[in-house]
Amino acid sequence: MIRSIITSFILGMFFFSNIAAQTGTVRGNVFDQDTGEPIIYGNVYLGGTTLGATTDFDGFFTIPNVPTGDYSLVATYIGYDSTTVDIKVNANAIVYKQLELSSGGIDLGVVNVSARKEQARSDVKVSAISVTSNEIKALPSTGGEPDIAQYLSVLPGVIFTGDQGGQLYIRGGSPIQNKVLLDGMTIYNPFHSIGFFSVFETEIIRNVDVLTGGFNAEYGGRISAVVDIKTREGNKKRFGGVLSTSPFQSKLLVEGPIIPLKEAGGGSTSFILTGKHSYIDQTSRVLYEYATDTIGSLPYGFTDLYGKLSFVAGNGSKFNVFGFNFLDRVNYGGVADLDWKSNGGGLNFSLIPSNSNITMDGVIAFSNYTVSLDEGDNRPRMSSINGFNAGLNFTTFGGNNEFKYGFEINGFNTDFRFVNFLDVSIQQEDFTTEIGGYFKYKQKAGPLIIEPSLRMQYYASLTEGSIEPRLGIKWNATDNLRFKLGGGLYSQNLLSSVNEEDIVNLFVGFLSGPSETIYTPGQVGVEVAPHKLQKSIQGVFGVEVDITPNLEFNVEPYFKRFTQLIAVNRNKLLATDPNFTTETGDAYGIDFLVRYDKDDLYLWLTYSHGYVNRFDGEQTYPTIFDRRNNVNFLATYDFGEKKDWQASMRFNFGSGFPFTLTQGFYNQNYFTDGITTDYITDNPDNVGIIFSEERNSGRLPDYHRLDLSLKRTFKFGKYAKLEAIASVTNAYNRNNIFFFDRVTYNRVDQLPILPSLGLTFSY
């Protein structure tokens, strides 16, 4: 009996392996015929069969386990004419085809809806929103310039601190707890001091994935969220560009082929160069005199440069080299002088071997960021971080499954110098290396998609390791109803510091996790923290409903438990006291999203209700970014005989941020003459602040703002067009607080009403 079972098993294995040997793989790329841009989430299938796939963000697709024979390979996408090519599949062979789709009059709204729905049914992506450059441009354009910084702030669960000195907080995580990637490279400060603008150029963005929580093991080194930005290659078919100007800034983009992409297939080489420079500090003196009464001008200046050289091979493999230089400067008229710069570069690649089902991609990059702040209080602050990151990923495609694994190495040097309100210096200079490895498995079983993953992190400078299991699940209950959940364990080494004296923080410094002993709060010098990492546990559940083909509803309750956070010891009294202490915290709430997208009308409504608190060993307190209620409403309408007019509006309401109340003042004597200082008769000029013992017990006023814009497009031939954008920021001139000097009792508000006219010419 046993012998019969073994014999049957061996024969069965031979039978199935023989069947597998009679199959091959079909894969390829789908491009836009005019530009060579990839078609994202297009449909590719073999005619007369149920075998097919969808393209990814590179336009790449794989159809595995195809029986040998002759087929018609068909590629379709809404708004494009379908294309068909004949192929022959041989046993154990891989067929690669490069397909091009030609567009008629593309309805971009329909295209975006189609791609978004296909992605929702195919991927788990809990707490994830994908954003394209077209969606960014649908926003009312501040100063006539659409920007990802303006779009991120309308996403559910995302909080911005305001128009000036903007910081990004995602579901209870501070900016340092969010990983921001540009083409796989870590960016430490993606936003300029004037919060309307990021360092990223909208025209070159291919896609932005905003993962607000519960992300899989592919991403590591952060405990809250991920913003993954991918740029496109330069035009592979023709030379083109964009030139724009507004009262805020001017920008220039140039792109084109060095070796054009041929219609019959083959490789290409292309480039793209962008640059933008602000001059609002000059124009505001003339155009917005009413906004400059306090500080003389809108004191913002920035310059951003980015370049990319792309090589695409005939089999779909590609290689990109890129570099950037970002500068920011602001002087708040004697209140604060802030300056930062960021630069770096690297390369990323995607390899598609002609004889293997495994694809590879990777990145090698370096970057540097330095920031300094001088508030005229003899307590200058400085922070710099520079380092590298390198990673390699492997992906294997099955019929209904996908297996991805890889590793990552990060090394960075931090230099931090800070003086607290007691004039005690805190300094740290350190170099650390992080090594991470992961695997992710995705299985489709009918309507169910399961995505378990595991990440292993090792922090060399701390001799600490972390094993982080994660899980994502989506159940397509019907074509229009989906349930999802996700979560896992997360860790990071990098930390930051803010000054508790600031009601609105202007300076965020970067520090490596300290190698020195860390004491638990409330028991300084007694009990040692169990480890030196920052860690969190996350869980999220969601429901997606397609109420109609054009109306979507999404709700996600979430919870983040920060089991250990490391902070600069704000109660440090002496140089011998520890520099760091630990905290714990929770972030929990619920996010709602309603989206309507049909023909000429686009509507977007979000509501977020959340709580963010920390426990420092003595008291539980709300963080300075604990916004309990946040509402965003966005509307865009295309009209006119040729749909060449577009009206947009955006309204944002946010409840007030917490801050620590002022309890009193005192004359601060520095005892410059040592013990001989006559402290009885001496009358020092410095005023010290006595803060309330109840941390962050006060609340700033509510924030709300209305932005409007009207765009007219003039077309000249097939490619050239001129866009004129009239916009009004803060249309009803709401006085939203920005900065408050506790000593002089001087209040500085966010930006007032700012009308603007921008012109953008593209060809």
C-alpha positions, -999 to +999 in steps of 0.1 A: +000+000+000+027+025+010+047+015-021+016+022-043+012+057-027+049+065-032+047+053-068+016+074-075+032+104-059+063+101-081+043+096-112+021+126-103+051+148-098+065+137-131+032+143-148+028+179-135+064+187-141+060+175-177+030+198-180+050+227-166+077+219-191+052+224-219+045+261-210+063+293-216+061+330-204+049+360-223+061+394-211+067+429-224+061+466-221+033+488-232+041+524-242+023+555-254+030+559-291+035+596-290+058+600-260+071+565-251+056+569-216+045+536-201+008+527-200+000+521-163-025+494-154-033+486-189-049+453-198-029+427-218-043+393-227-040+363-250-069+363-275-093+334-271-080+325-236-085+336-200-048+343-196-038+379-191-021+405-169-021+442-160+009+465-166+027+481-137+040+517-133+068+509-158+042+495-183+057+460-177+036+429-177+042+391-173+019+362-183+034+330-169+025+293-175+013+298-211+007+265-230+028+262-261+012+274-293+003+304-315-015+334-299-027+369-306-014+392-279-038+421-273-032+453-253-061+477-244-065+508-224-095+532-221-089+562-243-065+544-265-069+522-296-061+486-289-032+468-306-027+432-315+005+412-324+009+375-332+033+355-310+045+319-308+051+304-273+076+276-270+082+253-241+105+268-214+109+299-235+102+336-227+086+358-254+091+395-250+070+421-269+071+458-269+037+473-277+026+508-284-009+523-281-021+553-300-045+578-284-074+596-299-091+622-278-081+609-243-105+615-215-080+617-187-107+614-161-119+581-175-084+568-178-076+577-142-108+560-130-100+529-150-065+525-137-075+533-101-102+506-101-080+480-116-053+487-090-079+485-062-090+450-073-055+437-080-034+450-050-038+449-013-023+483-005-040+490+028-040+527+037-025+535+003-033+562-022-017+566-056-014+601-071-005+611-106+007+644-119-027+650-136-045+647-103-020+672-087-027+696-115-065+694-107-059+713-075-063+751-073-028+762-081-013+785-055+006+812-073-003+795-106+019+765-098+004+730-089+026+711-065+026+678-047+029+697-014-005+711-020-020+678-029-006+657+000-024+680+024-058+670+010-052+632+016-070+616+045-048+612+076-023+638+064-018+670+085+002+700+074+012+727+099+004+755+075+014+778+047+048+786+063+074+763+076+052+734+066+058+699+081+041+667+071+025+646+098+008+613+088-015+595+112+003+604+143+038+601+130+062+631+131+081+641+099+111+620+108+090+589+111+078+592+075+101+579+048+102+601+017+117+584-014+126+600-047+133+573-073+144+550-044+166+577-028+159+590+007+149+627+009+152+642+044+133+675+038+109+675+008+092+708+016+102+744+013+097+770+041+068+784+022+045+753+026+029+756-009+059+741-026+080+709-024+114+702-040+097+679-066+087+692-100+051+682-108+058+678-146+082+649-141+062+629-115+050+596-129+034+584-097+033+590-059+023+562-035+013+576-001+013+547+024-002+561+056+002+529+076+002+492+076+027+490+047+045+458+038+081+447+045+094+461+013+098+494+032+119+496+063+136+521+087+105+541+095+077+536+120+048+556+107+044+561+069+060+562+034+058+586+005+073+569-025+077+593-055+088+580-089+097+603-118+093+596-154+119+593-181+124+621-206+103+620-238+116+590-259+101+602-292+106+640-296+121+671-279+098+691-257+097+713-227+078+735-203+083+771-194+062+788-167+062+820-146+041+834-118+046+860-090+060+832-069+085+815-091+096+805-126+105+771-139+120+754-169+118+718-181+137+704-211+134+668-223+139+646-253+156+616-269+193+611-275+185+578-292+148+577-300+125+548-293+116+531-325+080+520-332+092+485-342+109+480-308+144+484-296+160+506-270+162+543-264+182+570-245+165+601-232+171+630-208+150+654-187+163+685-169+142+707-146+149+739-126+128+763-106+137+795-088+115+817-065+114+854-063+084+860-040+107+879-016+111+905-044+076+905-060+058+906-027+071+941-019+051+953-049+022+929-053+015+920-017+025+951+003-004+944+028+012+910+036+046+924+044+038+951+070+054+930+098+084+915+081+091+937+051+084+910+025+074+874+021+110+863+030+111+830+011+137+819-015+144+786-030+161+770-060+156+734-072+175+716-099+170+680-110+183+660-139+178+624-152+194+604-180+176+572-189+186+542-209+159+517-220+170+484-236+150+465-262+140+438-237+125+463-213+155+466-190+163+502-180+190+522-163+186+558-149+212+582-136+199+612-117+211+641-095+196+671-076+204+703-057+178+719-035+183+752-016+159+770+008+163+803+027+140+824+048+145+853+071+115+863+093+126+899+099+147+894+131+124+867+144+142+837+128+168+831+101+165+797+086+186+781+059+189+746+045+204+729+015+201+694+001+220+677-027+228+642-040+224+617-068+225+581-078+213+555-102+185+530-103+179+501-127+155+473-137+169+442-153+146+417-172+168+387-181+157+371-214+160+336-201+146+338-165+113+345-149+131+365-122+133+403-127+157+425-107+157+461-098+179+482-075+192+516-065+224+532-053+222+568-041+238+593-018+224+626-003+233+654+020+211+677+040+221+706+063+199+730+082+206+759+105+184+783+125+193+816+143+166+833+163+188+860+178+186+844+213+222+832+214+210+796+209+218+788+173+208+754+161+224+733+134+219+698+120+233+679+091+228+644+078+246+628+048+249+592+037+240+566+011+215+539+005+217+508-018+192+481-024+185+452-047+152+434-052+142+402-070+107+394-082+093+360-095+059+359-111+035+329-110+001+324-124-018+339-094+011+347-071+042+369-069+073+365-047+096+394-040+126+396-018+156+418-015+181+436+008+190+472+016+220+490+032+219+525+046+247+544+060+245+580+073+264+605+094+246+630+117+259+662+133+235+679+156+240+710+178+213+724+200+210+747+231+178+743+252+159+770+270+182+765+301+212+772+279+225+737+283+241+724+251+232+691+235+255+678+208+258+646+189+280+635+159+277+599+149+279+575+119+257+545+116+249+516+092+216+498+088+212+465+070+178+452+061+164+422+042+128+412+034+105+389+015+070+394+004+046+368-010+014+378-028-013+351-035-046+356-053-072+329-045-104+339-062-116+371-046-090+369-018-056+385-020-032+376+008+002+393+012+023+382+041+058+396+044+088+397+068+115+423+073+147+418+093+166+449+103+200+452+119+213+486+133+251+482+134+260+513+156+234+502+182+241+465+179+203+461+178+182+439+155+145+438+148+124+410+132+092+426+118+063+404+105+037+422+085+004+411+068-020+426+043-053+410+032-079+422+007-112+404+000-131+414-032-165+406-018-181+418-051-170+438-080-179+469-061-172+460-024-138+453-010-126+447+026-090+451+036-068+449+067-031+452+073-005+459+100+027+447+115+058+456+135+081+486+126+114+501+138+137+529+131+170+544+143+168+580+131+152+606+154+146+644+155+143+672+179+121+703+182+122+732+205+093+732+230+094+770+231+081+772+196+043+772+192+050+765+155+083+748+150+107+761+124+136+738+130+137+700+129+171+685+136+182+649+127+200+626+151+212+590+149+198+568+176+221+573+206+247+547+214+249+560+250+228+547+278+191+558+276+172+561+308+135+556+311+115+588+320+106+596+355+135+574+368+166+591+353+197+574+365+178+544+378+163+522+351+178+516+317+156+514+285+153+479+272+166+487+238+178+518+218+153+517+189+121+535+181+093+509+175+057+508+166+028+483+162+003+492+135-032+479+126-057+492+101-090+479+087-108+493+057-138+491+034-139+503-002-173+507-019-179+516-056-213+531-050-217+539-087-191+535-115-180+570-108-186+574-070-162+557-045-163+556-007-135+545+016-134+543+054-104+532+075-101+531+112-065+527+124-043+523+154-006+529+159+011+520+192+045+536+195+061+512+220+093+533+223+102+567+211+135+584+218+135+622+224+159+648+235+158+653+272+139+686+275+144+686+313+182+685+311+195+708+337+232+700+338+258+689+312+261+656+331+224+648+327+214+624+299+208+638+265+180+615+257+149+599+273+122+576+261+085+581+255+056+559+244+025+570+226-007+562+207-022+574+175-057+563+166-087+575+146-108+570+115-105+584+080-133+589+054-129+595+017-156+601-009-145+606-046-167+614-076-151+614-110-172+616-142-169+635-174-162+671-166-167+670-128-142+658-101-152+659-064-131+649-034-142+650+002-122+637+032-128+638+069-102+626+095-109+623+132-078+614+153-060+614+186-022+616+190-007+614+225+026+607+242+036+595+277+069+609+289+070+590+322+053+618+341+022+628+321+002+619+290+000+648+267-012+656+231+015+662+206+019+696+189+004+680+157-027+665+174-054+678+151-087+662+162-107+672+132-096+678+096-118+683+065-108+687+029-131+694+000-119+697-036-139+703-067-128+706-103-150+713-133-141+714-170-163+735-193-164+754-226-171+741-261-137+724-263-134+718-225-105+743-225-117+760-192-112+745-158-125+759-125-111+745-092-117+751-055-103+736-023-115+742+012-096+730+043-107+731+080-085+719+108-091+721+146-064+739+165-030+725+174-019+721+210+009+741+226+024+745+261+009+775+279+031+803+294+029+804+332+052+833+338+085+851+332+117+858+350+149+877+345+175+853+332+210+859+346+238+842+329+263+850+357+289+862+332+312+872+361+309+839+378+304+838+415+313+875+417+282+885+397+261+910+416+228+891+411+210+914+436+215+947+418+222+933+383+192+937+359+197+913+330+181+920+297+172+884+290+137+872+299+133+836+308+100+818+303+082+796+329+062+770+310+031+754+323+037+720+340+008+706+320+024+700+286+005+711+255-026+719+274-034+749+253-050+750+218-044+774+189-074+787+170-090+766+143-074+768+109-095+771+077-088+784+042-104+786+007-084+785-025-098+791-060-084+790-095-095+793-131-075+779-160-078+785-197-059+763-222-049+775-257-037+748-281-014+754-310-011+723-331-007+688-317+019+694-289+021+731-281-002+747-256-004+777-233-022+776-199-032+808-181-041+802-145-057+829-123-058+818-086-067+832-052-051+817-021-070+822+012-099+838-007-117+852+023-085+863+040-087+842+071-061+851+098-046+817+106-019+819+133+017+810+123+041+822+150+038+838+184+066+855+203+058+847+240+080+875+253+069+904+231+034+890+227+037+895+189+016+873+167+025+865+131-002+850+109-001+826+080-003+841+046-032+865+038-053+866+006-029+862-024-043+866-059-020+854-087-017+849-124+005+822-139+014+812-174+027+778-185+038+771-221+046+735-231+056+721-264 
